[in-house]
Amino acid sequence: MDQANGAAAATWRSEGTFEGGEPVSSRITVKPADQASAGLVAVLLGAIDEAARTAAIRIDGEEVEATVDPSVDPAVLRTALRRRERVIAQREGGAWVVLGALRTAATPGVDEGDDFTIKARRVTVEAAHEFSVISGAASFVLRAYGHVETLAQDITARASGVNKIIGRMIRLN
């Protein structure tokens, strides 16, 4: 029992074990949700109400309602919920506010990773001067001045209909 606030508080020991035997890396005191400090906490997301911009978060085994900060894109929270990633929350004025998600995997365009899959209705990539896609010895480059360059040992073009090659001049070898 925590004498200062009359609530039960669990403490991790510096040896790396929780009082119940769970491993940890440092000494941390965990307080119940209603007594948590104003600092940032990483919590699991239980549900999202995008229309109301609220979320259910789990703090110390208890589900509490939190508002979602206006800067947080709902897609970030949907992904965090689906992937069981933690979200970052903070207590402000007696209420919880979700500030973002804690990324635990590489993010395409930000981090290097082994595999990335981007699923979207439409993907647009804009480059002011040049856009390149390179894989080993094969590449294609799109340049702003209207030049497209494709380099590879073998290039195959297939069409289920007509395969057109249109140009003012076509040079073969």
Backbone as JSON Lines, residues from 0, in Angstrom:
{"i":0,"aa":"M","n":[0.85,-1.17,0.0],"ca":[0.0,0.0,0.0],"c":[0.9,1.23,0.0]}
{"i":1,"aa":"D","n":[0.63,2.19,-0.87],"ca":[1.37,3.44,-0.95],"c":[0.82,4.36,0.14]}
{"i":2,"aa":"Q","n":[1.66,4.71,1.14],"ca":[1.2,5.5,2.28],"c":[0.83,6.92,1.87]}
{"i":3,"aa":"A","n":[1.47,7.47,0.83],"ca":[1.23,8.86,0.43],"c":[-0.18,9.06,-0.1]}
{"i":4,"aa":"N","n":[-0.68,8.13,-0.9],"ca":[-2.01,8.34,-1.49],"c":[-3.02,7.26,-1.13]}
{"i":5,"aa":"G","n":[-2.63,6.31,-0.31],"ca":[-3.55,5.29,0.13],"c":[-3.91,4.26,-0.93]}
{"i":6,"aa":"A","n":[-3.23,4.25,-2.06],"ca":[-3.52,3.3,-3.14],"c":[-2.41,2.28,-3.23]}
{"i":7,"aa":"A","n":[-2.77,1.12,-3.76],"ca":[-1.77,0.07,-3.95],"c":[-0.86,0.46,-5.1]}
{"i":8,"aa":"A","n":[0.44,0.28,-4.92],"ca":[1.4,0.59,-5.98],"c":[2.39,-0.55,-6.06]}
{"i":9,"aa":"A","n":[2.71,-0.99,-7.25],"ca":[3.67,-2.08,-7.44],"c":[5.02,-1.48,-7.79]}
{"i":10,"aa":"T","n":[6.1,-2.11,-7.34],"ca":[7.44,-1.59,-7.62],"c":[8.29,-2.68,-8.24]}
{"i":11,"aa":"W","n":[9.0,-2.34,-9.3],"ca":[9.97,-3.24,-9.87],"c":[11.28,-3.08,-9.15]}
{"i":12,"aa":"R","n":[11.98,-4.18,-8.95],"ca":[13.3,-4.13,-8.32],"c":[14.38,-3.93,-9.36]}
{"i":13,"aa":"S","n":[15.5,-3.35,-8.96],"ca":[16.59,-3.07,-9.89],"c":[17.27,-4.35,-10.38]}
{"i":14,"aa":"E","n":[17.06,-5.5,-9.71],"ca":[17.66,-6.75,-10.16],"c":[17.07,-7.23,-11.48]}
{"i":15,"aa":"G","n":[15.96,-6.65,-11.92],"ca":[15.36,-7.03,-13.18],"c":[14.17,-7.95,-13.05]}
{"i":16,"aa":"T","n":[13.56,-8.04,-11.84],"ca":[12.37,-8.87,-11.71],"c":[11.27,-8.09,-11.01]}
{"i":17,"aa":"F","n":[10.05,-8.33,-11.41],"ca":[8.88,-7.73,-10.77],"c":[8.64,-8.51,-9.5]}
{"i":18,"aa":"E","n":[7.97,-7.9,-8.55],"ca":[7.68,-8.6,-7.3],"c":[7.02,-9.95,-7.56]}
{"i":19,"aa":"G","n":[6.27,-10.07,-8.67],"ca":[5.62,-11.33,-9.01],"c":[6.5,-12.22,-9.89]}
{"i":20,"aa":"G","n":[7.74,-11.8,-10.22],"ca":[8.64,-12.63,-11.0],"c":[8.76,-12.25,-12.46]}
{"i":21,"aa":"E","n":[8.03,-11.22,-12.95],"ca":[8.13,-10.82,-14.35],"c":[9.41,-10.03,-14.57]}
{"i":22,"aa":"P","n":[10.12,-10.23,-15.71],"ca":[11.37,-9.53,-15.95],"c":[11.15,-8.07,-16.34]}
{"i":23,"aa":"V","n":[12.02,-7.19,-15.85],"ca":[12.03,-5.78,-16.23],"c":[13.47,-5.3,-16.26]}
{"i":24,"aa":"S","n":[13.7,-4.09,-16.77],"ca":[15.07,-3.62,-16.92],"c":[15.48,-2.57,-15.9]}
{"i":25,"aa":"S","n":[14.54,-1.92,-15.2],"ca":[14.92,-0.89,-14.24],"c":[13.85,-0.76,-13.16]}
{"i":26,"aa":"R","n":[14.07,0.09,-12.2],"ca":[13.12,0.29,-11.1],"c":[12.07,1.31,-11.52]}
{"i":27,"aa":"I","n":[10.8,0.91,-11.49],"ca":[9.69,1.75,-11.89],"c":[8.55,1.51,-10.91]}
{"i":28,"aa":"T","n":[7.88,2.55,-10.48],"ca":[6.71,2.39,-9.63],"c":[5.48,2.6,-10.49]}
{"i":29,"aa":"V","n":[4.55,1.66,-10.43],"ca":[3.32,1.73,-11.21],"c":[2.19,2.08,-10.26]}
{"i":30,"aa":"K","n":[1.45,3.15,-10.57],"ca":[0.34,3.59,-9.73],"c":[-0.97,3.29,-10.44]}
{"i":31,"aa":"P","n":[-2.05,3.16,-9.73],"ca":[-3.35,2.95,-10.37],"c":[-3.7,4.12,-11.29]}
{"i":32,"aa":"A","n":[-4.62,3.88,-12.23],"ca":[-4.98,4.87,-13.25],"c":[-5.41,6.21,-12.66]}
{"i":33,"aa":"D","n":[-6.17,6.19,-11.57],"ca":[-6.66,7.46,-11.03],"c":[-5.57,8.22,-10.29]}
{"i":34,"aa":"Q","n":[-4.45,7.59,-10.01],"ca":[-3.37,8.25,-9.28],"c":[-2.14,8.48,-10.16]}
{"i":35,"aa":"A","n":[-2.18,8.07,-11.43],"ca":[-1.01,8.18,-12.28],"c":[-0.57,9.63,-12.43]}
{"i":36,"aa":"S","n":[0.72,9.83,-12.57],"ca":[1.27,11.18,-12.68],"c":[0.95,11.77,-14.05]}
{"i":37,"aa":"A","n":[1.29,13.04,-14.21],"ca":[1.01,13.75,-15.46],"c":[2.01,13.4,-16.56]}
{"i":38,"aa":"G","n":[2.94,12.5,-16.32],"ca":[3.91,12.11,-17.33],"c":[3.31,11.24,-18.42]}
{"i":39,"aa":"L","n":[4.1,10.98,-19.44],"ca":[3.65,10.13,-20.55],"c":[3.64,8.67,-20.12]}
{"i":40,"aa":"V","n":[2.63,7.93,-20.59],"ca":[2.55,6.5,-20.32],"c":[2.27,5.78,-21.63]}
{"i":41,"aa":"A","n":[2.8,4.58,-21.76],"ca":[2.53,3.72,-22.92],"c":[1.49,2.69,-22.49]}
{"i":42,"aa":"V","n":[0.34,2.69,-23.17],"ca":[-0.77,1.83,-22.78],"c":[-1.35,1.13,-23.99]}
{"i":43,"aa":"L","n":[-2.09,0.04,-23.75],"ca":[-2.75,-0.66,-24.83],"c":[-4.08,0.0,-25.16]}
{"i":44,"aa":"L","n":[-4.41,-0.02,-26.42],"ca":[-5.65,0.57,-26.92],"c":[-6.71,-0.52,-26.93]}
{"i":45,"aa":"G","n":[-7.89,-0.23,-26.39],"ca":[-8.97,-1.21,-26.37],"c":[-9.97,-1.01,-27.49]}
{"i":46,"aa":"A","n":[-10.29,0.25,-27.81],"ca":[-11.26,0.57,-28.85],"c":[-11.09,2.03,-29.24]}
{"i":47,"aa":"I","n":[-11.65,2.38,-30.4],"ca":[-11.58,3.76,-30.9],"c":[-12.98,4.17,-31.36]}
{"i":48,"aa":"D","n":[-13.36,5.4,-31.04],"ca":[-14.58,6.0,-31.59],"c":[-14.1,7.21,-32.4]}
{"i":49,"aa":"E","n":[-13.94,7.0,-33.71],"ca":[-13.38,8.05,-34.56],"c":[-14.28,9.27,-34.62]}
{"i":50,"aa":"A","n":[-15.59,9.1,-34.64],"ca":[-16.52,10.22,-34.73],"c":[-16.42,11.12,-33.5]}
{"i":51,"aa":"A","n":[-16.33,10.51,-32.33],"ca":[-16.25,11.27,-31.08],"c":[-14.82,11.63,-30.72]}
{"i":52,"aa":"R","n":[-13.85,11.09,-31.47],"ca":[-12.42,11.29,-31.2],"c":[-12.07,10.89,-29.76]}
{"i":53,"aa":"T","n":[-12.53,9.68,-29.39],"ca":[-12.21,9.12,-28.09],"c":[-11.65,7.72,-28.28]}
{"i":54,"aa":"A","n":[-10.98,7.24,-27.24],"ca":[-10.42,5.9,-27.27],"c":[-10.51,5.29,-25.88]}
{"i":55,"aa":"A","n":[-10.66,3.99,-25.85],"ca":[-10.61,3.25,-24.59],"c":[-9.19,2.74,-24.44]}
{"i":56,"aa":"I","n":[-8.55,3.07,-23.33],"ca":[-7.17,2.63,-23.07],"c":[-7.14,1.83,-21.78]}
{"i":57,"aa":"R","n":[-6.19,0.89,-21.69],"ca":[-6.06,0.04,-20.51],"c":[-4.9,0.52,-19.67]}
{"i":58,"aa":"I","n":[-5.23,0.94,-18.46],"ca":[-4.22,1.4,-17.51],"c":[-4.36,0.58,-16.25]}
{"i":59,"aa":"D","n":[-3.32,-0.12,-15.88],"ca":[-3.32,-0.97,-14.68],"c":[-4.49,-1.94,-14.66]}
{"i":60,"aa":"G","n":[-4.79,-2.56,-15.83],"ca":[-5.84,-3.55,-15.92],"c":[-7.24,-2.96,-15.94]}
{"i":61,"aa":"E","n":[-7.35,-1.66,-15.95],"ca":[-8.64,-0.98,-15.92],"c":[-8.8,-0.21,-17.23]}
{"i":62,"aa":"E","n":[-9.99,-0.3,-17.86],"ca":[-10.23,0.42,-19.1],"c":[-10.81,1.8,-18.78]}
{"i":63,"aa":"V","n":[-10.15,2.84,-19.33],"ca":[-10.61,4.21,-19.1],"c":[-10.77,4.9,-20.45]}
{"i":64,"aa":"E","n":[-11.63,5.92,-20.49],"ca":[-11.86,6.67,-21.72],"c":[-10.86,7.81,-21.81]}
{"i":65,"aa":"A","n":[-10.36,8.03,-23.02],"ca":[-9.42,9.13,-23.26],"c":[-9.84,9.86,-24.52]}
{"i":66,"aa":"T","n":[-9.58,11.15,-24.56],"ca":[-9.81,11.9,-25.8],"c":[-8.59,11.71,-26.68]}
{"i":67,"aa":"V","n":[-8.78,11.85,-27.98],"ca":[-7.68,11.72,-28.94],"c":[-7.24,13.13,-29.33]}
{"i":68,"aa":"D","n":[-5.96,13.41,-29.18],"ca":[-5.42,14.72,-29.52],"c":[-5.73,15.04,-30.99]}
{"i":69,"aa":"P","n":[-6.09,16.28,-31.31],"ca":[-6.42,16.64,-32.69],"c":[-5.31,16.38,-33.7]}
{"i":70,"aa":"S","n":[-4.06,16.32,-33.25],"ca":[-2.94,16.09,-34.17],"c":[-2.78,14.62,-34.57]}
{"i":71,"aa":"V","n":[-3.51,13.71,-33.91],"ca":[-3.37,12.27,-34.17],"c":[-4.31,11.84,-35.3]}
{"i":72,"aa":"D","n":[-3.75,11.26,-36.35],"ca":[-4.54,10.75,-37.47],"c":[-5.22,9.45,-37.01]}
{"i":73,"aa":"P","n":[-6.52,9.31,-37.22],"ca":[-7.22,8.08,-36.82],"c":[-6.6,6.81,-37.42]}
{"i":74,"aa":"A","n":[-6.01,6.92,-38.61],"ca":[-5.37,5.75,-39.23],"c":[-4.24,5.21,-38.36]}
{"i":75,"aa":"V","n":[-3.53,6.09,-37.66],"ca":[-2.45,5.67,-36.77],"c":[-3.02,4.81,-35.64]}
{"i":76,"aa":"L","n":[-4.15,5.24,-35.09],"ca":[-4.76,4.47,-34.01],"c":[-5.38,3.16,-34.49]}
{"i":77,"aa":"R","n":[-5.97,3.17,-35.69],"ca":[-6.51,1.91,-36.25],"c":[-5.39,0.88,-36.4]}
{"i":78,"aa":"T","n":[-4.24,1.34,-36.9],"ca":[-3.09,0.42,-37.07],"c":[-2.59,-0.06,-35.72]}
{"i":79,"aa":"A","n":[-2.5,0.83,-34.75],"ca":[-2.04,0.45,-33.41],"c":[-2.99,-0.57,-32.79]}
{"i":80,"aa":"L","n":[-4.29,-0.39,-32.97],"ca":[-5.27,-1.33,-32.44],"c":[-5.14,-2.69,-33.11]}
{"i":81,"aa":"R","n":[-5.04,-2.69,-34.44],"ca":[-4.93,-3.94,-35.19],"c":[-3.64,-4.7,-34.86]}
{"i":82,"aa":"R","n":[-2.53,-3.98,-34.69],"ca":[-1.23,-4.62,-34.45],"c":[-0.91,-4.78,-32.97]}
{"i":83,"aa":"R","n":[-1.86,-4.37,-32.09],"ca":[-1.67,-4.45,-30.64],"c":[-0.45,-3.65,-30.2]}
{"i":84,"aa":"E","n":[-0.22,-2.5,-30.84],"ca":[0.87,-1.6,-30.45],"c":[0.37,-0.7,-29.33]}
{"i":85,"aa":"R","n":[1.28,-0.27,-28.52],"ca":[0.92,0.64,-27.43],"c":[0.74,2.05,-27.97]}
{"i":86,"aa":"V","n":[-0.08,2.83,-27.29],"ca":[-0.23,4.24,-27.61],"c":[0.33,5.06,-26.45]}
{"i":87,"aa":"I","n":[0.7,6.28,-26.76],"ca":[1.23,7.18,-25.75],"c":[0.08,8.06,-25.26]}
{"i":88,"aa":"A","n":[-0.11,8.12,-23.95],"ca":[-1.18,8.92,-23.36],"c":[-0.62,9.76,-22.23]}
{"i":89,"aa":"Q","n":[-1.35,10.81,-21.91],"ca":[-0.95,11.7,-20.82],"c":[-2.2,12.2,-20.12]}
{"i":90,"aa":"R","n":[-2.1,12.38,-18.83],"ca":[-3.22,12.91,-18.05],"c":[-3.13,14.43,-18.08]}
{"i":91,"aa":"E","n":[-4.19,15.07,-18.6],"ca":[-4.24,16.53,-18.68],"c":[-5.53,17.02,-18.05]}
{"i":92,"aa":"G","n":[-5.42,17.83,-17.02],"ca":[-6.61,18.38,-16.37],"c":[-7.56,17.32,-15.83]}
{"i":93,"aa":"G","n":[-7.05,16.22,-15.34],"ca":[-7.87,15.16,-14.78],"c":[-8.41,14.16,-15.8]}
{"i":94,"aa":"A","n":[-8.15,14.39,-17.09],"ca":[-8.63,13.46,-18.13],"c":[-7.43,12.94,-18.93]}
{"i":95,"aa":"W","n":[-7.6,11.76,-19.51],"ca":[-6.55,11.15,-20.32],"c":[-6.66,11.62,-21.77]}
{"i":96,"aa":"V","n":[-5.51,11.85,-22.39],"ca":[-5.43,12.27,-23.78],"c":[-4.44,11.36,-24.5]}
{"i":97,"aa":"V","n":[-4.86,10.77,-25.64],"ca":[-3.96,9.94,-26.46],"c":[-3.2,10.88,-27.38]}
{"i":98,"aa":"L","n":[-1.86,10.82,-27.31],"ca":[-1.0,11.72,-28.07],"c":[-0.41,11.1,-29.32]}
{"i":99,"aa":"G","n":[-0.44,9.78,-29.44],"ca":[0.13,9.12,-30.6],"c":[0.34,7.64,-30.33]}
{"i":100,"aa":"A","n":[1.01,6.99,-31.26],"ca":[1.28,5.55,-31.13],"c":[2.77,5.32,-30.97]}
{"i":101,"aa":"L","n":[3.1,4.28,-30.26],"ca":[4.49,3.88,-30.08],"c":[4.8,2.88,-31.17]}
{"i":102,"aa":"R","n":[5.6,3.24,-32.13],"ca":[5.96,2.37,-33.25],"c":[6.98,1.34,-32.78]}
{"i":103,"aa":"T","n":[6.68,0.09,-33.02],"ca":[7.58,-1.0,-32.63],"c":[8.11,-1.75,-33.85]}
{"i":104,"aa":"A","n":[7.75,-1.27,-35.04],"ca":[8.22,-1.88,-36.28],"c":[8.67,-0.76,-37.22]}
{"i":105,"aa":"A","n":[9.47,-1.1,-38.18],"ca":[9.96,-0.11,-39.14],"c":[8.81,0.53,-39.9]}
{"i":106,"aa":"T","n":[8.93,1.81,-40.18],"ca":[7.92,2.56,-40.91],"c":[8.44,2.86,-42.31]}
{"i":107,"aa":"P","n":[7.71,2.46,-43.36],"ca":[8.17,2.75,-44.73],"c":[8.38,4.24,-44.93]}
{"i":108,"aa":"G","n":[9.5,4.56,-45.57],"ca":[9.82,5.95,-45.83],"c":[10.57,6.62,-44.7]}
{"i":109,"aa":"V","n":[10.59,5.98,-43.53],"ca":[11.29,6.56,-42.39],"c":[12.43,5.65,-41.95]}
{"i":110,"aa":"D","n":[12.16,4.36,-41.83],"ca":[13.14,3.4,-41.34],"c":[13.51,2.41,-42.44]}
{"i":111,"aa":"E","n":[14.67,1.79,-42.29],"ca":[15.02,0.67,-43.17],"c":[14.38,-0.58,-42.61]}
{"i":112,"aa":"G","n":[13.96,-1.47,-43.5],"ca":[13.33,-2.7,-43.05],"c":[13.51,-3.8,-44.07]}
{"i":113,"aa":"D","n":[13.18,-5.02,-43.7],"ca":[13.31,-6.15,-44.61],"c":[12.22,-6.15,-45.68]}
{"i":114,"aa":"D","n":[10.98,-5.97,-45.29],"ca":[9.85,-6.0,-46.21],"c":[8.86,-4.91,-45.83]}
{"i":115,"aa":"F","n":[8.33,-4.23,-46.83],"ca":[7.25,-3.27,-46.61],"c":[6.14,-3.55,-47.59]}
{"i":116,"aa":"T","n":[4.94,-3.5,-47.13],"ca":[3.77,-3.61,-47.99],"c":[2.92,-2.37,-47.74]}
{"i":117,"aa":"I","n":[2.61,-1.66,-48.81],"ca":[1.76,-0.48,-48.68],"c":[0.43,-0.81,-49.32]}
{"i":118,"aa":"K","n":[-0.64,-0.74,-48.53],"ca":[-1.98,-1.0,-49.05],"c":[-2.76,0.29,-49.0]}
{"i":119,"aa":"A","n":[-3.25,0.71,-50.16],"ca":[-4.02,1.94,-50.23],"c":[-4.88,1.9,-51.48]}
{"i":120,"aa":"R","n":[-5.92,2.71,-51.5],"ca":[-6.75,2.81,-52.69],"c":[-5.95,3.45,-53.83]}
{"i":121,"aa":"R","n":[-5.13,4.41,-53.5],"ca":[-4.31,5.07,-54.51],"c":[-3.02,5.52,-53.83]}
{"i":122,"aa":"V","n":[-1.9,5.36,-54.52],"ca":[-0.61,5.8,-54.0],"c":[-0.04,6.82,-54.97]}
{"i":123,"aa":"T","n":[0.36,7.97,-54.46],"ca":[0.97,9.0,-55.27],"c":[2.35,9.3,-54.69]}
{"i":124,"aa":"V","n":[3.33,9.3,-55.56],"ca":[4.68,9.67,-55.16],"c":[5.06,10.88,-56.01]}
{"i":125,"aa":"E","n":[5.44,11.96,-55.36],"ca":[5.83,13.16,-56.09],"c":[7.29,13.46,-55.8]}
{"i":126,"aa":"A","n":[8.03,13.73,-56.85],"ca":[9.43,14.12,-56.72],"c":[9.64,15.35,-57.6]}
{"i":127,"aa":"A","n":[10.29,16.36,-57.07],"ca":[10.48,17.61,-57.82],"c":[11.43,17.43,-58.99]}
{"i":128,"aa":"H","n":[12.45,16.57,-58.86],"ca":[13.47,16.44,-59.91],"c":[13.57,15.03,-60.49]}
{"i":129,"aa":"E","n":[13.56,14.04,-59.6],"ca":[13.82,12.68,-60.1],"c":[13.23,11.66,-59.14]}
{"i":130,"aa":"F","n":[12.7,10.57,-59.7],"ca":[12.17,9.45,-58.93],"c":[12.84,8.19,-59.44]}
{"i":131,"aa":"S","n":[13.49,7.42,-58.57],"ca":[14.2,6.21,-58.97],"c":[13.7,5.01,-58.19]}
{"i":132,"aa":"V","n":[13.63,3.88,-58.89],"ca":[13.37,2.59,-58.25],"c":[14.51,1.7,-58.66]}
{"i":133,"aa":"I","n":[15.23,1.16,-57.68],"ca":[16.43,0.37,-57.96],"c":[16.36,-0.93,-57.19]}
{"i":134,"aa":"S","n":[16.61,-2.04,-57.87],"ca":[16.69,-3.34,-57.24],"c":[17.82,-4.1,-57.91]}
{"i":135,"aa":"G","n":[18.94,-4.23,-57.21],"ca":[20.1,-4.92,-57.8],"c":[20.57,-4.2,-59.04]}
{"i":136,"aa":"A","n":[20.65,-4.94,-60.18],"ca":[21.13,-4.38,-61.44],"c":[20.01,-3.78,-62.29]}
{"i":137,"aa":"A","n":[18.78,-3.82,-61.82],"ca":[17.65,-3.28,-62.59],"c":[17.18,-1.97,-61.96]}
{"i":138,"aa":"S","n":[16.76,-1.02,-62.81],"ca":[16.26,0.25,-62.29],"c":[15.4,0.95,-63.33]}
{"i":139,"aa":"F","n":[14.57,1.86,-62.85],"ca":[13.94,2.8,-63.75],"c":[13.95,4.16,-63.06]}
{"i":140,"aa":"V","n":[14.12,5.19,-63.88],"ca":[14.24,6.55,-63.37],"c":[13.26,7.44,-64.14]}
{"i":141,"aa":"L","n":[12.5,8.23,-63.42],"ca":[11.62,9.22,-64.02],"c":[12.22,10.59,-63.71]}
{"i":142,"aa":"R","n":[12.47,11.38,-64.73],"ca":[13.06,12.7,-64.53],"c":[12.04,13.78,-64.85]}
{"i":143,"aa":"A","n":[12.12,14.9,-64.13],"ca":[11.14,15.98,-64.25],"c":[11.07,16.57,-65.65]}
{"i":144,"aa":"Y","n":[12.13,16.51,-66.4],"ca":[12.11,17.11,-67.74],"c":[11.53,16.18,-68.79]}
{"i":145,"aa":"G","n":[10.86,15.07,-68.36],"ca":[10.14,14.2,-69.28],"c":[10.92,13.01,-69.77]}
{"i":146,"aa":"H","n":[11.99,12.64,-69.13],"ca":[12.82,11.51,-69.55],"c":[12.55,10.32,-68.63]}
{"i":147,"aa":"V","n":[12.32,9.15,-69.23],"ca":[12.16,7.9,-68.48],"c":[13.25,6.96,-68.92]}
{"i":148,"aa":"E","n":[13.98,6.43,-67.97],"ca":[15.1,5.53,-68.28],"c":[14.87,4.21,-67.57]}
{"i":149,"aa":"T","n":[14.91,3.11,-68.33],"ca":[14.77,1.77,-67.78],"c":[16.04,1.0,-68.07]}
{"i":150,"aa":"L","n":[16.66,0.45,-67.05],"ca":[17.89,-0.31,-67.22],"c":[17.73,-1.7,-66.62]}
{"i":151,"aa":"A","n":[18.05,-2.71,-67.42],"ca":[18.0,-4.09,-66.94],"c":[18.64,-4.99,-67.99]}
{"i":152,"aa":"Q","n":[19.05,-6.17,-67.58],"ca":[19.61,-7.12,-68.54],"c":[18.52,-7.57,-69.52]}
{"i":153,"aa":"D","n":[17.33,-7.88,-69.03],"ca":[16.2,-8.28,-69.86],"c":[14.98,-7.47,-69.44]}
{"i":154,"aa":"I","n":[14.2,-7.01,-70.41],"ca":[12.96,-6.27,-70.14],"c":[11.83,-6.97,-70.89]}
{"i":155,"aa":"T","n":[10.76,-7.28,-70.17],"ca":[9.61,-7.94,-70.77],"c":[8.41,-7.03,-70.64]}
{"i":156,"aa":"A","n":[7.7,-6.81,-71.74],"ca":[6.46,-6.04,-71.72],"c":[5.36,-6.94,-72.24]}
{"i":157,"aa":"R","n":[4.27,-7.05,-71.48],"ca":[3.16,-7.91,-71.87],"c":[1.88,-7.09,-71.81]}
{"i":158,"aa":"A","n":[0.96,-7.43,-72.7],"ca":[-0.35,-6.79,-72.69],"c":[-1.4,-7.82,-73.08]}
{"i":159,"aa":"S","n":[-2.54,-7.78,-72.44],"ca":[-3.61,-8.69,-72.83],"c":[-4.34,-8.15,-74.06]}
{"i":160,"aa":"G","n":[-4.14,-6.86,-74.32],"ca":[-4.68,-6.24,-75.53],"c":[-3.53,-5.79,-76.41]}
{"i":161,"aa":"V","n":[-3.66,-4.63,-76.98],"ca":[-2.63,-4.09,-77.87],"c":[-1.49,-3.5,-77.05]}
{"i":162,"aa":"N","n":[-0.27,-3.79,-77.42],"ca":[0.91,-3.21,-76.8],"c":[1.44,-2.16,-77.76]}
{"i":163,"aa":"K","n":[1.24,-0.88,-77.48],"ca":[1.6,0.19,-78.39],"c":[2.95,0.78,-78.03]}
{"i":164,"aa":"I","n":[3.72,1.09,-79.04],"ca":[4.95,1.86,-78.87],"c":[4.76,3.09,-79.78]}
{"i":165,"aa":"I","n":[4.66,4.24,-79.16],"ca":[4.4,5.46,-79.92],"c":[5.53,6.44,-79.67]}
{"i":166,"aa":"G","n":[6.06,6.99,-80.69],"ca":[7.1,8.0,-80.55],"c":[7.36,8.67,-81.89]}
{"i":167,"aa":"R","n":[7.91,9.87,-81.83],"ca":[8.26,10.55,-83.08],"c":[9.26,9.72,-83.85]}
{"i":168,"aa":"M","n":[10.16,9.08,-83.12],"ca":[11.14,8.22,-83.75],"c":[11.36,7.01,-82.82]}
{"i":169,"aa":"I","n":[11.44,5.82,-83.38],"ca":[11.71,4.61,-82.59],"c":[13.0,4.01,-83.1]}
{"i":170,"aa":"R","n":[13.96,3.82,-82.24],"ca":[15.23,3.26,-82.62],"c":[15.35,1.86,-82.03]}
{"i":171,"aa":"L","n":[15.57,0.86,-82.84],"ca":[15.81,-0.51,-82.4],"c":[17.26,-0.82,-82.67]}
{"i":172,"aa":"N","n":[18.03,-1.04,-81.65],"ca":[19.48,-1.3,-81.72],"c":[20.11,-0.26,-82.55]}
